[in-house]
Amino acid sequence: MKLQSYVSGQWQEGTGSGVTVCDAVTGEPVCDVSSEGVDFAAMVRHGRDVGGPALRAMTFHERAAALKAMAKHLMERKEDFYALSARTGATRADGWVDIEGGIGTVFTYASLVSREMPNDVIMAEGDVERLSKGGSFLGRHVLTSKPGVSVHINAFNFPCWGMLEKIAPSLAAGVPVIVKPATPTAYLTEAMVREMIAGGFFPEGSIQLICGSVGDLLQHLSEQDVVTFTGSASTGGKLRTHPNLVANSVPFTMEADSLNCAILGATVGVDDPEFELFIKEVVREMTVKAGQKCTAIRRIIVPAAQLDAVAGALQARLEKTTVGDPGAEGVRMGPLVGRDQARDVRASVEQLARECEVIYGGGETFPLTGTDNSSGAFFPPTLLRCDDPHGKTLVHEVEAFGPVSTLIPYRDIDDAIAITRLGKGSLVGSLFTFDDAEARQVILGTAPWHGRMLIINRDCAGESTGHGSPLAPLVHGGPGRAGGGEELGGLRAVKHYMQRTALQGSPTTLMAITSEYHAGARSYSDDVHPFKKYFEDLQVGESLLTHRRTVTEADIVNFGCISGDHFYAHFDEIAAKDSFFGKRVAHGYFVISAAAGMFVHPAPGPVIANYGLENLRFVEPVAPGDTIRTRLTVKKKIKKAQRGDEKPNGVVVWAIEVTNQADEPVAIYDILTLVERRED
C-alpha cells in the first residue's frame, strides 16, 4: 500500500517508490510513503484561497461546533485507530494517550472556544484603555484570523494527539491547516485525516495532508502563515533558519525533545509515600510508549544518601515490566517505532556509557513475550548512573529517545537546582516532596528552565495526571533546548494563529468594530423595556436610564438585618466617623440590590434568568440621603447553541453604572442574563 496525501481537494498518491514503513512488532512492510509529485505551491494557494475564506466566514462558535462534531465522529471509530496503533508498537494504554487523549483535546477546545470566545469572527481582548481625558479617544486590542495557512510538522511518537492538539486551535482560530506527519507512523495519521475529510465537518481546503517530505513547501509561505514543529532540536534548528521563513518573519513555534528531570526531595525518606510515588512515576515514564515521549524523564535527580535505595527500587520495579508484542496478554511495553529508532537509541546509550555506568538493561538479548526481535525494534528498559554530574557533560547533552534514564546524585537542594539547569531548558520537570518550603525553593530555582513543573505528594497523587501528560488548559513547550515554543495553554493556543492589533478610535467606532459597547459610545433607547425584548431584538448600545431612589437610614438597617452584615461602617456612627469613609455608609451590596430593583422589569418576558455578575467595582460610598439611579446598557450578546428540547436562548451582557445625585459613578459592573431567542 502506498499512502496518499490530501492535496487541493483530492487524494493523491506520490510518485516514486518512497520510504517503506514496517510493522514495529513483526518487521513486515505496512506501506510506502512518498510525496513526490505533490504541487506544494498549489497546496498553499488552495488553503489560502479556498479553505481560508470559508473558514473565516464561520464564527468562533460555529468552528467550535464543527470541532465537537468531528471529535464525536473520530471517537466512534477509535477501534480502527487502535488496530493501526498496535502496528506502531503501542500498547492499548499507549494508544489511549495518543488516540483518545488527542480526541479529548479536540473536545476540550470545542468547549473552551464556545465558552470563552464570542459568537463572532473578531475577538476583543483585555480591558479598554482610556487614551484621552474626556473619554472620546479609546484603545482596545482585537484578535483577527490570519489569512494564511498553518503548517504542522509533527513527530512520530504521537501520530494522533500530536496532530489534533495543533489543528484544533488552528481551525478554531479560522486558519486552514497543512498536516505533515512523521513518516514512520504516517499511516495512522492518514487514517484519521481520511475520517475528518469524509465527515465534511469543515469547508474544503481547511485540512490538507502531506505524507512524505515537505519538498519546497516552506518556500511558498508568507508573513500570514504559521509553522509549528515537533521533533529533534537539530531538525528544528534547520527549519527555523529556512531563508524564506527568516526573510518573511514567518511565525515558527518549536517543541523539541529535552532532558526532562524528576527530583526526589531531600526531605523524603524511603518509608514516605513520596518515595514510592517517585519510583512508580519514573518507571512509568521510562516504559510508556517505550520511552518515546518528548516529556519522558531522562534525568533522575536524587539525594546522594538515597542513591542506592532508589537504584534498587527502580531495578526491582523494572524487572516486573513485561516487554513484547502489544497484543499479547500482560505486555506493558512494546517495541520502538522501528529498526532505525532502535539503532539510534543503542548508539545514544553507548555514548552515555562513556561517562555513565549501565546498572540495568542495555543488553543485546532480553526476554520478550509473544514475539521475538526479528523486527529489530525492541529495546530493553535501561537505567544508567552518573556519579559526577558536574564533571561529566554527556548526561546533560545526549538523549536516548527510548526507555532509558540516568540516576544522578545531589548534595543539597541548591546542588539539585544547579544540576537541573545543566539541561539548558526542558519541557517538564517534576518534584516529589511533602515539604512545601522545599517545593518553593526548588520551583523558584528551576522554573525559568522549564515549561511546566509538577509537584507531587500524598495529597494530590491520587488525581494527578502525571509527569508526562501535557494538558489542554496548560502550556506545553519549554525554553532553550526544548525549543522555546509554546503550544496548548487554553486560549493561548488559539491566539497563536491570530493577529493581535491595537485599535485606537472613538467609543462608537470601536463598538461598531468589536460588537461590544464601550463607555462613552452613542447609545439609544425606545419605549419598550429591554427586559421585554427577545435576544434578536436587543442591540448592542441599547440603554435604559432608571428612575431615582434616595437611600435612607432605614434601608441600611433593614438590609443589615436581612443579610446579617453589621459591619461598623454601616451601624457605628462614631467608628464610621473615624474610618476611611468619614461617615456611615450603605452596604455596597445594598447599592447593587437597589440598582436591580430599579432596572428589572417584574412581568414575565423573554429574560429567563440572571446568569452571573462580573467586574464589580465600588467607586464611591453611598451615605444616607444620597440619591442613586442606574443606567443599563447592552454590552454584548452571545448566541448559544440550542441543547435538546430547551428553548433557543443567548447570553446578554449588560453594562451597569450606578450614579449619585452629582452624576458620579458609585458602582460599575456587568450582569449576564439568559434571554430567550425567537424560534429558529
N, C-alpha and C positions, 0 to 999 in steps of 0.2 A: 504494500500500500504506500502511495505517495501522498503526503499531507498536502492540503490545499490552503492557499491564502484567500482571504476575502478582500477583494480589491475593486473599488469603484462599482460596487453593487453586484459583483459576480464572484463565484468561487473559481479560483484559478490555480491550476497545477503548474508548479515550477518546471522549467526545462532542465535538462541535465540530470545526472544521477543523484547529486546532492550528497547528504550525510546520512548514513544508515544508523538508525537508533535501535538499540537492542533491549530486550526484556532484562531488567536488573537481576531477576532471580535465575532465569534459565539461560540467558545469553542469546535467545532466539531473536531474529530480526522482528521488529514491530512495524517500522515504517522508514521511508526515505524522506528527508526534509530538504527542500530547495526552494529559494525564492528567485531563482534565475529567470529572467524574462519579465519580472514584475516592473511596471512603469510607476516608479515611486513618485515622480512629479505629478502624474495624473491622480495618484492616490491622495496626495496632499490637496490638490485642487478640488477633488471630489468632497473631501471632508470640509474644506472651507466654503465651497460654493453651493453644495447640495445639503450636506448634513448640518452645517453651521446655522444658516438662516432659519431652517425649520426647527432646529433645537432651541434657538434663541427666541423664537416666537412663542414657545411654551413658557408658562410661568414656573417659578420655583416649585410650587405645589404640584403642578402637572408633571413636572420631571420627577418629583418625589413619588407620585402615584405610579409612574411608569417603572421606577426602580423597584417599588414594592411588588408590582405585578411580575416583573422579571424574576425577582428573588423567589416568589412563590413557585413559579414555573420551574426554576432550577432545582428547588428543594424537592419537587415531585419526581425529579429524575436523578436524584442523588445516587441511587444504587448503580446506575450506569457509570457514573463517575468513579465510584468506589472500585468497580471492577477494573477500570483502567489505572486507577491509582496504585493498585496492588502490583501492577507491572513495573511501576517506577521504584519498587522496593518498599513501599509504605505499608505499615500495618494498618489495621482498621482504626486504631487510635491516632496514628499519624495522619491518616486520610481525613479523620473527623476535623482535626485542626485546620487542614487545608480546604476541604470542601464545605462542610457545614459552618466552619469558622468564617470562611470567605463569604458565603451566602448570608450569614448572620450579620456581617459587616454592612452588606447592602441594605438589609432590613433596618439596621441602626441609622444609616444615613437617610433613608426614606423618612423615618420618623423624625429625625433631628431637623431636617430641612422643612418639613411641613409644620413643625412645632416652633422653630426659631427664625425662619425666614419669611418674608412677606409673600402673599399670593400675587406676585408682580414679576417683572423682568429686570428690575433695578432694586438695589437694597441700600437704604440709608444706614450709615454706621456711626456709632458713637453719639455724643451729645452735640447740640447746636452750639456753635461758637459765635458769641456776640462780638462783632468787629467794629461797632460804632456806638457812640454814646446814646443816640436816640433810638437804636434798635432797628433802623431801616436797612442796615447792611449786615448780613449774616454769613457765616461759613458753615459748611457741612460736608462730611466725607460720604461719598457714594461708591458702590461697587457695581461694575457692569461686566458682562461676559466678554472675554477676549474673542474677536472674530477670526480665530485661527484654529489649530488642531493641537491636541496634546499627544505626544509620542511617549509610550510607556515601554521601556526596555527592561524586561524582568529576568529574575534569576530562576534557576532550575528547581530549587528546593520547595517552592510553593507555587505550582503552576495555576492554582485556582485562587487562593487567597491573595497572592501577590498581584494578580490581575484585578480582582474585584475591589480590593481596598484602594486602588488607584482610579479605576474607571467610575466608581460610584460618586465620589466628589467631583470629578471632572464633568460627568454628564449632568449632575445636579447644578453645576455652575453654568451649563449651556455650551460646553466646549466638546466637540467631537473627539473621539479617541482613535489612535492607531496603536494596536497592541502588538508587541514583538516579544513572544515568549522565548525562553532559552530552549535551544534545540533538543537536549536530552529528554525533556518532558513536554515538548510542544504538542504531542498528540492528545494529552489530557486537556490542555488549554483549548485546542481546536475543537474538541468535542463539546466543551461548554459554550464556546462562541457560536457554534452552529445552532445550539438551542436558543441563544439570545437573538440571533438573526431570524430564525424560523418563527419565533414568537411575535416579531414585529412590534416590540414594545416601544422602540424609539424610531424616529424618522430615518429613512435610508441615508447613509453617509455618516450616521452618528457613531457607528462602530465598524472598524476595519481591522484586519488581522494580517500579520506577516509571519509566515512560517519559514524560517531561514534567515539569511543575512539581511541587514538593513540596506545594503547596497549604498546608493548615493542619496538616501532619504534625507539625511541631515543637511545636505547641500541645498535643499529646496525649502528650508524653514526660514521664517522671518521673525520680526520682533513681536508679532502677535501670537506666536506659537510657544509651546512649553515642552520641555523634555524632562522626564523623570527616569532615573536609572537605579536599578538594584543589582548589585554584583560585586566583583572584586574591586579593590581600591585602584589597582593598576589599570584595569579596563576603564573604570570610571574617570580616572585622570586623563586618559587619552581622549575620551569623548568630550569631557568638559572643555578641553582646549581645541576642539574642532574649529578650524578657521572661520567657518560660516557662523557658528554659534557665537564665537567671540566678536566677529565683525558686526553682527546684528543684535548683540546683547540678548540673545535668546535665553529666557529663564531656564536654569538647569538645576534640578534637585537630585542629589545623590545620596543613596543609602548603601553603605559598603559594609563588608564583614569587619568585625572588630574583635579585639581580645578582651571580651567581657569578663568580669570577675564576680566572684562571690566571696564575701568576707565573713568569717566567724568572729564574733565579738570577743574581746579579751576577757569579758566578764562571764562568758559562757563556760560552764563545767560539763564534763562528759555525762553527768546524770540529769542535766537540764533538758527540758523539752526542745529548746532551740538547737541543741546539738544533734538530736535525731532528725529534726526538721531540715537541718543543713545537709546532712548525709543523704536524705531522701531526694532533696532538690538537686543536688549536684549529680547524682546518678541519673535522675530523670532527664536532666538537661544533656547528659552525655549520650543517652540512648534513644530519646525521642527523635524520630526522623534520622536515626543513626548518626546523631550529632550534626546533621547537615542543616543547621539553623544559624542565621546571622546573629541571633540573640543567645546562642548556646554559651554555657560557662566554659571558658578556656583557661582561666587562672583561678585557682582555689587558694585563697589567702587566709592563713590560719595562724594563731599564736604558736610560737616555736615550741612551747611546752606541750601543746596539744597535737603536734605534727604526727607523731607515731600513732596516737589514738585515732586521729582522723583517717590516716592511711589504712589502718587495719579495718576500720568500719566501712570505708569505701570499698576495699577489696572484698570484704565479706558480702556486701550487697551486690557488687558487680558479678560475683560468682553465681548469683541467682538469676542473672539475666540470660534468658534463652534466646539465642541468635539462630535465624534460619528463614525458611520460606514464610512470608507474612500470612499465608493462608493456612499454615499448619497450626494445630492446637497448641497453645501455651507459648508460642513465639512472641517475644516482646520487642525484638529488634530485628529489622530486615537488613538487606544489603544497602550499599551505597548506590547512587543512581546509575552507575555504570563502571566498566573496567577502567576507563581513564581516570575517573574520580578516585577509585581505589588506589591506583598508582600514585596519584598526586598526594593523597593522604599519607601513604607509606613513605614517600620521599620527604614529606614535611616532618614525620616522626623521626626519620633517620637524621634529619638536620637538627631537630631539637635534641636528639640523643647525644650530640656532640658536647652539649653543655648541661644536660639533664640526665637523670637516671630513670630508665624504664623500670617501674616497680610492679606493673601488672599489664598483661596483654602484650600487644605489639608483635606477636609471633606470626610466622607464615601459616602455621597449622593451628586450628582451633575447632572445637565441636560445633556442628550445625544440625539443626532439626528440620527434617522434611526435605532436605536437598543436599547437594554438595556445592563446591565452589567452582563449578565448571564455567560459570559466568565471569569469574574473576572479580566480582564486585563486592564480595563480603570483606569486612574488616572488623577485627575484634575490639571491644571496648578496651581502651588503653589509658593507663594512668602513669604519669611521669612525676618526678620530684626534682625541684631546683633549690638547693640549699643556699645559694649565693645570688639572690635576686638583684642585688645592686652591682655585682661584679660581672654577671652574665647578661647578655643582651637578647639572645635569640628567643627566650621565653616571652619577651615583650614585643617581638617583631614578627615571628613566624606563626601563622595559624594553620593548624591541621584541620581542614573542614570536614570533620568526621567525628566519631565517638572518642575523642581524645581531649584530655585535660591535664593540667600540671599543678601539683601541690607546691605552694610557696610559703615559707615561714616568715613571720614578722616578730620584731622585738616588743613594740608597743603600738598604740593607736597611731601616733604620728608616723611611725615607720610603715604601718599598713597603708596609710593615706599616700605616702610617698611612692609605695610600690604600685598602687592603682594608677597613679599619674604616669608611670613609665609606659603604659599602654597607649598614650598620646591620643586619647579620645575613644569612647566606647558608646555603643547603643544603649547598654543597660548594665547596671551593677546592682548587686543585692547584698544586704547586710542582715545577719541573723544575730539579734541581741534582744534582751528584755530590759536593758538599761537605757532609758530614754536620754540621759545625759551623754552616754556613749554614742547613741544614734545621732544626736545633734552634732557632736564633734566630727563624726565621720562624714555626715552629709555636707556640712559646711566646707570640709576639706576636699571632698571628691565631686560634688555636684557640677562644677564647671567643666569637668571632663566627661560627663555622662548626659545622654539624652533622657534617660529615665532611671530612677533609683527606687528599689523595692526594699522596704524594711519589714522583715518577717519575725514574728514572735508568737507565743502561745495564744495571744488574744485574737489574731487575725488569720492564722494559718488555715483554719478550717474553711474559710471562704476565699482565701487568696487564689488568684488565677495563675500565680507562679512567676518565676523569673523570666521565662522565655516567651510570654504571651503579650504581644502588643495589643492594645485595646483601642477601639474607635474613638472614645472620648479623649484619649491621652495622646500626646505627640509620640511619634516613632521616628527616630533619627538620632544623630549624635554628632559632636564636634570632631574636628581633626581627622584621624584615621577612619572614623565611622562615616565620613563623607561630608559633614557639615550641613546636611539637608534636614528636612522635616516633612513628615507625612502624618496622616490621621490628625488627631488633636481636635476632634469635633469639627466645628465650622471653619477652623483654621485651614483645613484641607480644601474645603470648597473655595475659600477666598484665595487660595494659591493660584487658582485658574481664572481669577477675575482681576480687573484693573481697579485699583483704588484711586479715585480722583477727588481732589478738594474743590468744592464748588463755592463760589462767592456771589452773592446777589441779594435781592430783596426777599423778605419773608414770603411774599406772594408768589414770586417766581420759583423759589425753591420748593414751595408747597406744590406747585404745578408739576415740577420735575419728579419729586420723590413720592407724590401721592400721600404726603404726611403734613399735617398742619404744623406751622411754626408760629410762635408768638409774634404778634405784630402783622401777620398776614391778613389780607382782606377777608372778612367773614360776612355771612348773611344769615338772615332768619326769616321765617314766614309765620303765618298764623297757626300752623299745626305744630303741636308739641313734638320734639324729636322722639320721645318715647312712644309716640303713636304711629311711627313710621317703620315700614319694613326695611330690611337691610339694604335692598337695592335703591330705595328712595332717599336714603341718607347720603349726603355729600360731604366730602372732606372740607372742613372750614365752616360747615353749618353750625350756628351758635344759638344759645338761649341765655338771656340775662334775666335772672330771677328777681322776685320782689325782695324787699329788705326785711331784716329782723334785728331788733335791739336785744342784746344779751343782758339778762338780769341776774341779780344775786340768787334768785330762786332757781334759775336754770342751772347754776353751778352747784347749788346744794342738792337739787334733785338728781343731777347726773352723778354726783359723788355717791349718793345713796344707792342708786341703781347699779353703778359699776363697782362700788366698793373702793374707789380711788379717793382717799382722803389726804393726798399729798399736801404738805403745809402751804405751798404756794397758792392753793385753791381755798384753804379754810382758815389759816392762821394769819390774821391781819398784821400782827407785829412782826412775825418771822418773814412774811412776804415783803414787808416794807424794807427790811434789811437784806433782801435777797437780790439776785441778779435782775429780777423784774421790777423791783421797787414798789410793788403794789400787788394786791390779789389779782389773779388772772383766771380765766376759764380754762378748763381742760382742753388740750389740743384735740382730743378725740370727740369732745362735745362739739367743737367747731366743725369737724368734718361730718358728724352726725347731723348737726343742724343744717349744713350745706345740702346733704342728701334730702332732708325734709323739704328744702326749698326747690330742688330741681327734679325730684322724682314725680312722675305722673301716677296717681293712685289707681286709675282704672286699668282693667285688663287690656293688653295690647301685644304688639309683636316682641317687646322686650321680655325675654324668658327668665333670665336670672343675672345676678351680679357674678362676674367671673373672676374678679380679683381687683387689687389695688396696688399701684406701683409708684415708685419715685416720690413718695410723700416727703414734703419739707414744710415745717412750720417756720414762717418767715418773721412774723411779728406777733407779740402777745395780744390777746383779746381780753379786755377788762369789762367788768360790769358797766353798762351804759354805752359800750361801743355798739355800733350798728354794722352788720355784715350783710353781704349779698354774694351771689355766686354766678360765675359765667361758665357755662357748659358748652364745649366745642368738640365736634367730631375731629379727632386727631388722625386716626387711620382706621381702615377696615380690612379684616382678614376673612376671606371666604373659606369656609370649612367644607371638606368633603362630606357628603352625606353618608351616615352609617346606618345600615339596616333599614328599619321602618321609621326611624326618627324623622321629624320634620326637618327640612333643609334649613340650615342656620349659618351664621357667621359671627365673628367676634368684632365688636366695635370698641375701639379705644377712644375714650373721651378725655380731653384735657380739661381739668377743673382748676379754676382760680377763684379763691375766696378773698374778697377785699373788704376793707373797713370804710368808715364814713369819709376818710380822706382819700379814698380810692387807692389805698396802698395794699399790696398783697399781704395776706396774713397766713394763707396756706395754699400750696400748689401741689398737685398730684394728678395721676391718671387713674381712671377706673376703667374696667373692662366689663362689658355686658355681652351676654349671649342674645342675639337678636334673630328672630325668625326671618327666613327668606321666603319670597313667594314661591309657590310650587313650580319647579322647573318643567 
